[in-house]
Amino acid sequence: MSGTFESFGRIRRHKRRGVDPNSAMEALRVGRCEPAGLLAFGNGRSYGDSCHNDAGSLIAMQRGAQIHAFDPTTGIVDADAGVTLAELIEYAAPYGFFAPVTPGTRFVTLGGAVANDVHGKNHHKRGTFGCHVESFELLRSDGKTHHCTVTQNPHLYAATIGGMGLTGVILRLRLKLTKVSSLDIEQRVTPFANLSEYFDLAEAADEENEFAVAWVDQLATGRFEGRGVLMTGNHADNGNFSAKRSRLPLRVPFDLPFSALNRTTLGLFNSAYFNVNKRKTAPHLTNYQSFFYPLDSIEHWNRLYGPAGLYQHQCIIPSDAARSVIPAMLAASRDAGHASFLTVLKRFGHVRSPGLMSFPQPGYTLTMDFPNQGEATLRLLDRLDRMTVDAGGRINPYKDQRMSPAAFEAGFPEWRQLERLRDPAFVSDFWRRTALALGADAAAPMAQYARGHA
């Protein structure tokens, strides 16, 4: 079977070879592996090439996936890895439960959420998705299904959470959900005039609220530079557990021949978005879909970036450097002539993930999306990488399409441990161009990186 199996960034678009999950599992159990390797593929919400294996095959994990059991006394659900977060929310809502951690789209699979150890607006309270994974069944090319927990096969457990699908196939998992008083969110919007004002607000906002995230006007200059809105929220007390999915009111029905997102259109959008939201300062009720997944209401919204696709750059900057580095990164993107549709700023807390390669660490994470303008965009992204590494931060590998091996190693020196635990039958395009390009005897990463980008 073949298909596009696109990543959300749509940078490299071509048909890829897929295999039915039942056929793949049967082959793995008898030790009959593909020469060019396998990789599980969820729902294609990764932005880069960590979900691709162009030389080999992708296992289409959504086929036949189902929820097997749920215990409303403990909140533990037993589900196949191909179940989506949207399906899980609809299933658990009538019992008064919600996902403990959710990324900005509900259309990810549970296996993908584990493999990318996703985070959300409540990292400061709940950590990453992996913090709530009780156990999972991992099928490897040795033909065995390994039951993995913190105490049973602990090394495989840690390597798989945030391991980008490289340790084998997650067949099913047990996840502890969170009991909530409502799916609705009581939200407060606080405008800020500049980033210094945001940083003054951020820590207190995290302490007082379950959820917090900021939108920043990346294009604003002069007296408006660094303006944005801080959105905080907590589950309401109104007992509303209706999780019925709203019909998608908007849709980008076809591929645009050009990017609709440029400095002019985004400048107008940013001004309108800031001015509308700065008037919503009184606490107000909003449904969970609008609060957590605003862009899920626009089907195929990534087509707005045009046929060349988009690059997303997400980094983490340590707290002591964030006040100077993050404004400089916004300025660098403007100087390069690039406009970011989504510029999101969040504070990561100190809840430690059980995953070996989890992206979050204490500090501030900045996310920007750029239409692909070829070499100009790649030069900008390299510059943002240098600023991140120089500040002692790291770039999110789960959203990357092009970072250098040295930049990857500078942020994730643990990659060798993952390589030792990687299933030899599983590989991705990301791993080939970063970790495998480094080799086992790679030199000191920071020195290499500095020399290569002097």
KEDREN-682127 format. One record per residue (C-alpha): x, z, y. Coordinates in Angstrom, 2 decimals, decimal comma, padded with zeros to 5 digits. Example, Ala and Ser with C-alpha at 12.3 -4.5 7.8 and 13.67 -1.06 7.14 Angstrom:
REM KEDREN-682127
         u         w         v
    012,30    007,80   -004,50
    013,67    007,14   -001,06
REM end
This chain:
REM KEDREN-682127
         u         w         v
    000,00    000,00    000,00
    001,25   -000,80    003,49
    000,16    000,10    006,99
    001,47    000,78    010,46
    001,85    004,56    009,90
    002,66    004,76    013,61
    004,01    007,78    015,35
    002,14    008,72    018,52
    004,92    007,41    020,76
    004,51    003,86    019,37
    008,10    002,91    020,18
    008,89    001,07    016,95
    005,75   -000,63    015,74
    005,75   -002,46    012,43
    004,26   -002,15    008,99
    005,64    000,57    006,75
    005,32    001,12    003,04
    002,97    003,88    001,99
    002,20    005,35   -001,40
   -000,91    007,08   -002,68
   -000,31    010,85   -002,92
   -001,45    011,07   -006,54
    000,99    008,33   -007,57
    003,80    009,95   -005,60
    003,15    013,40   -007,12
    003,07    011,96   -010,63
    006,39    010,17   -010,07
    008,01    013,32   -008,65
    006,86    015,44   -011,56
    008,61    013,15   -014,04
    011,69    012,70   -011,89
    011,02    009,06   -011,04
    012,04    008,86   -007,37
    012,31    005,93   -005,02
    015,91    004,83   -004,30
    015,39    004,82   -000,52
    013,56    008,12   -000,48
    010,14    009,51    000,31
    008,57    011,38    003,21
    005,13    012,95    003,58
    003,03    011,44    006,38
    000,16    013,41    007,90
   -001,87    011,97    010,75
    000,84    010,38    012,89
    000,71    012,84    015,79
    004,50    013,27    015,92
    005,87    011,42    018,94
    009,14    010,20    017,45
    010,68    009,15    014,15
    010,70    012,46    012,29
    007,58    011,18    010,47
    009,11    007,81    009,55
    011,22    006,59    006,64
    011,51    002,87    007,24
    013,95    002,26    004,39
    011,74    004,07    001,89
    008,10    005,07    001,52
    005,61    007,40    003,18
    003,16    009,54    001,23
   -000,31    009,29    002,80
   -001,21    012,98    002,62
   -004,75    012,90    004,04
   -006,21    011,08    001,05
   -008,47    013,40   -000,94
   -007,37    016,54    000,95
   -009,78    019,45    000,87
   -010,23    023,14    001,60
   -010,27    025,09   -001,67
   -011,18    028,65   -000,69
   -011,62    031,04    002,22
   -011,78    034,84    002,20
   -013,72    036,06    005,28
   -012,53    039,63    004,70
   -008,86    038,72    005,11
   -009,11    035,44    007,03
   -006,89    033,66    004,50
   -007,72    030,03    003,78
   -006,37    027,99    000,86
   -006,22    024,29    001,73
   -004,43    021,06    000,91
   -001,65    020,03    003,27
   -003,55    016,87    004,27
   -006,50    018,80    005,77
   -006,62    018,43    009,55
   -006,81    021,29    012,00
   -010,14    019,90    013,23
   -011,57    020,14    009,71
   -010,26    023,67    009,30
   -011,74    024,84    012,63
   -015,16    023,45    011,75
   -015,01    025,11    008,34
   -013,89    028,56    009,55
   -015,88    028,82    012,79
   -019,18    030,04    011,24
   -017,24    033,00    009,79
   -015,89    033,90    013,25
   -012,33    032,69    012,68
   -010,05    030,31    014,55
   -006,56    028,88    014,11
   -003,96    031,53    015,01
   -001,80    028,89    016,73
   -002,78    025,38    017,75
   -000,88    022,53    019,41
   -002,45    020,29    022,06
   -004,36    018,18    019,53
   -006,60    019,23    016,66
   -005,92    015,97    014,82
   -002,76    017,22    013,07
   -002,62    018,00    009,37
   -001,85    021,50    008,17
    001,22    020,21    006,35
    002,41    018,58    009,56
    001,81    021,82    011,45
    004,08    023,62    008,98
    006,73    020,90    008,88
    006,92    020,88    012,69
    006,25    024,62    013,04
    003,96    023,81    015,95
    003,44    026,15    018,86
    000,65    026,53    021,39
   -000,45    028,28    024,54
   -000,09    031,72    022,93
    003,49    031,69    021,67
    004,17    034,84    023,68
    001,53    036,65    021,58
    001,41    034,92    018,18
    004,62    032,96    017,79
    004,53    029,67    015,92
    002,24    028,29    013,23
    004,76    029,29    010,57
    004,36    032,97    011,48
    000,90    032,83    009,88
    001,68    030,90    006,70
    001,31    033,29    003,77
    002,56    030,87    001,11
    002,69    027,23    000,07
    003,25    025,12   -003,01
    006,24    022,79   -002,66
    006,81    019,90   -005,06
    010,41    018,72   -005,26
    012,10    015,87   -007,07
    013,31    018,26   -009,78
    009,75    017,92   -011,05
    008,92    021,54   -010,32
    006,29    023,02   -008,02
    007,88    025,95   -006,20
    005,67    028,79   -004,95
    007,19    029,80   -001,61
    006,70    033,03    000,34
    008,88    035,33    002,42
    010,02    037,00   -000,82
    009,61    034,27   -003,44
    011,90    031,25   -003,00
    012,62    032,62    000,51
    015,28    030,03    001,35
    012,92    027,15    000,61
    010,17    028,95    002,53
    012,36    029,23    005,64
    013,77    025,71    005,37
    010,34    024,10    004,93
    008,77    025,77    008,00
    010,04    023,52    010,76
    011,98    021,47    008,18
    010,34    018,15    009,12
    009,20    017,42    005,57
    012,71    017,20    004,18
    012,51    019,88    001,48
    009,79    018,17   -000,59
    006,02    017,76   -000,46
    003,83    020,67    000,64
    000,86    020,34   -001,70
   -001,30    023,19   -000,42
   -000,91    026,35    001,62
   -002,45    029,73    002,35
   -002,86    030,37    006,07
   -004,08    033,56    007,74
   -006,62    032,73    010,44
   -007,48    034,88    013,46
   -010,78    036,70    013,90
   -012,21    035,85    017,34
   -015,22    036,95    019,38
   -016,15    033,39    020,34
   -014,76    029,86    020,26
   -015,43    029,65    023,99
   -012,62    030,57    026,36
   -012,88    032,53    029,57
   -010,44    030,64    031,76
   -008,81    031,33    035,10
   -006,94    028,71    037,14
   -004,25    029,87    039,56
   -002,71    027,24    041,84
    000,95    027,61    042,84
    002,69    025,92    045,74
    006,11    025,60    044,11
    007,97    026,43    040,91
    009,42    029,63    042,30
    005,87    030,88    042,70
    005,06    029,84    039,14
    008,03    031,76    037,71
    006,89    034,83    039,66
    003,47    034,54    037,98
    004,41    033,52    034,44
    005,52    036,77    032,81
    002,58    038,80    034,09
    000,20    036,00    033,05
    001,56    036,14    029,50
    001,25    039,91    029,31
   -002,38    039,86    030,49
   -003,69    036,85    028,56
   -003,77    035,39    025,07
   -003,20    031,87    026,38
   -001,18    030,53    029,31
    000,10    027,09    030,28
    000,98    025,35    033,54
    000,49    021,78    034,67
    003,04    020,58    037,22
    002,81    017,67    039,65
    006,11    016,03    038,71
    005,82    013,42    041,49
    005,17    015,79    044,39
    007,92    015,96    047,02
    008,53    017,62    050,36
    006,38    020,66    051,03
    004,34    019,91    047,90
    007,34    019,78    045,56
    006,82    021,87    042,43
    003,13    022,47    042,98
    000,80    022,91    040,03
   -001,81    025,08    038,40
   -001,40    027,91    035,91
   -004,24    028,04    033,39
   -004,82    031,29    031,51
   -007,52    032,19    029,03
   -008,91    034,56    026,45
   -011,64    034,20    023,85
   -015,01    035,02    025,41
   -017,39    037,70    024,10
   -020,52    035,57    023,86
   -020,45    035,07    020,09
   -020,56    031,27    020,22
   -019,12    029,86    017,00
   -020,40    026,31    017,24
   -017,48    024,05    016,38
   -019,38    020,80    016,26
   -017,07    018,09    017,50
   -018,15    016,48    020,73
   -018,50    012,73    020,51
   -015,55    010,97    022,03
   -016,92    009,98    025,45
   -013,97    007,78    026,35
   -011,91    005,30    024,39
   -009,05    002,94    025,11
   -010,34    000,15    022,86
   -007,30   -002,13    022,78
   -003,62   -002,32    023,56
   -003,01   -002,90    027,25
   -000,51   -005,66    028,09
    001,13   -003,32    030,63
    001,44    000,39    031,33
   -001,48    001,72    033,34
    000,59    004,83    034,12
    002,97    004,26    037,01
    004,03    006,09    040,17
    001,05    004,77    042,13
   -001,69    005,54    039,60
   -000,17    008,86    038,58
    000,42    009,88    042,18
   -003,29    009,43    042,84
   -004,24    011,20    039,61
   -001,92    014,15    040,26
   -003,25    014,69    043,78
   -006,85    014,56    042,59
   -006,16    016,84    039,60
   -004,41    019,46    041,74
   -007,06    019,43    044,48
   -009,95    019,71    042,01
   -008,38    022,52    040,01
   -007,16    024,60    042,93
   -010,81    025,26    043,76
   -011,58    026,67    040,28
   -009,94    030,03    040,84
   -012,93    032,14    039,78
   -013,01    032,99    036,06
   -015,26    030,55    034,22
   -016,33    029,72    030,71
   -015,08    026,59    028,97
   -015,46    025,34    025,43
   -012,47    025,47    023,10
   -012,14    021,70    022,90
   -011,74    021,31    026,67
   -009,29    024,22    026,87
   -007,04    023,42    023,92
   -007,51    019,69    023,42
   -008,40    017,94    026,70
   -006,85    014,63    025,68
   -008,58    014,56    022,31
   -011,63    013,46    024,30
   -009,94    010,10    024,99
   -009,52    008,17    021,77
   -006,24    006,22    021,58
   -005,13    007,48    024,98
   -001,52    006,65    024,10
   -002,44    002,97    024,55
   -002,47    003,62    028,30
    001,33    003,52    028,20
    001,33   -000,16    027,30
    002,87   -002,13    024,44
    006,35   -000,60    024,82
    005,05    002,88    024,02
    006,12    006,23    025,43
    008,89    008,76    025,10
    008,15    012,44    025,22
    010,93    014,81    026,22
    010,43    018,48    025,45
    013,16    021,01    025,97
    013,59    024,75    026,05
    015,61    026,26    028,90
    016,75    029,91    028,72
    015,04    032,16    031,23
    018,14    032,88    033,31
    018,68    029,15    033,95
    015,07    027,96    034,21
    014,56    028,54    037,94
    017,37    026,14    038,83
    017,41    023,69    035,90
    013,71    022,86    035,60
    013,28    021,80    039,26
    016,46    019,73    038,89
    015,00    017,99    035,83
    011,83    017,08    037,71
    013,92    015,73    040,57
    016,11    013,74    038,17
    013,07    012,02    036,70
    011,78    011,10    040,15
    015,21    009,85    041,22
    015,23    007,62    038,14
    011,92    006,09    039,22
    009,96    007,58    036,32
    006,51    009,14    036,46
    005,30    011,64    033,87
    001,61    011,61    033,00
    001,72    015,02    031,36
    004,15    017,55    032,77
    003,58    020,87    031,06
    005,45    024,13    031,52
    005,08    027,14    029,23
    006,88    030,40    028,69
    008,05    031,15    025,15
    008,10    034,77    024,07
    010,21    036,74    021,60
    008,07    036,41    018,46
    010,52    035,06    015,92
    009,52    032,29    013,52
    010,34    032,61    009,81
    011,46    028,97    009,95
    015,13    028,05    009,81
    014,82    025,14    012,26
    011,95    026,26    014,49
    012,19    024,84    018,02
    010,88    027,73    020,20
    013,18    030,44    021,46
    012,80    032,78    024,46
    012,70    030,85    027,74
    010,65    028,11    029,34
    009,67    024,82    027,74
    009,19    021,72    029,86
    007,43    018,65    028,48
    007,31    015,25    030,17
    005,89    011,91    028,98
    007,36    008,64    030,23
    006,28    005,04    029,71
    009,09    003,20    027,95
    011,03    001,15    030,51
    013,89    000,31    028,20
    017,47    001,19    029,18
    016,40    002,93    032,39
    014,29    005,39    030,41
    017,02    005,96    027,85
    019,52    006,74    030,62
    017,11    009,27    032,12
    016,50    010,92    028,76
    020,24    011,18    028,13
    020,60    012,86    031,51
    017,81    015,33    030,70
    019,54    016,04    027,38
    022,80    016,84    029,17
    021,04    019,19    031,57
    019,35    020,93    028,65
    022,52    021,39    026,61
    024,56    022,50    029,64
    021,95    025,20    030,27
    022,20    026,46    026,69
    018,85    024,98    025,67
    017,67    022,57    023,00
    015,57    019,40    022,70
    012,53    019,39    020,43
    013,44    017,26    017,37
    009,81    016,94    016,27
    009,04    014,90    019,39
    012,29    012,98    019,67
    012,99    009,29    019,13
    016,52    008,86    020,45
    018,64    011,96    021,08
    022,28    011,74    020,02
    023,63    013,50    016,92
    025,80    015,69    019,15
    022,85    016,76    021,30
    020,92    017,62    018,14
    023,75    019,72    016,73
    024,31    021,48    020,05
    020,74    022,79    019,88
    020,42    023,20    016,12
    023,68    024,30    014,50
    021,54    025,45    011,54
    021,07    021,84    010,45
    023,75    022,19    007,74
    021,72    024,90    006,03
    018,70    022,61    006,02
    020,83    019,77    004,67
    021,93    021,97    001,76
    018,29    022,71    000,94
    016,96    019,22    001,64
    015,48    017,52   -001,39
    017,79    014,55   -002,12
    014,75    012,32   -002,62
    013,38    013,05    000,87
    014,73    011,71    004,14
    013,49    010,53    007,53
    014,68    008,09    010,15
    015,33    011,06    012,45
    017,53    012,80    009,88
    019,50    009,62    009,19
    020,37    009,04    012,84
    021,21    012,67    013,66
    022,26    015,02    010,86
    023,46    012,41    008,38
    025,38    010,65    011,14
    027,24    013,90    011,84
    028,47    014,30    008,29
    029,57    017,53    006,66
    032,82    017,83    008,66
    031,49    017,25    012,17
    033,66    018,68    014,93
    032,59    021,31    017,45
    029,30    019,95    018,86
    029,55    021,16    022,45
    033,02    019,70    022,94
    031,99    016,41    021,34
    028,89    016,24    023,46
    030,74    016,92    026,69
    033,42    014,30    025,96
    030,86    011,70    024,96
    028,89    012,09    028,18
    031,59    012,78    030,73
REM end
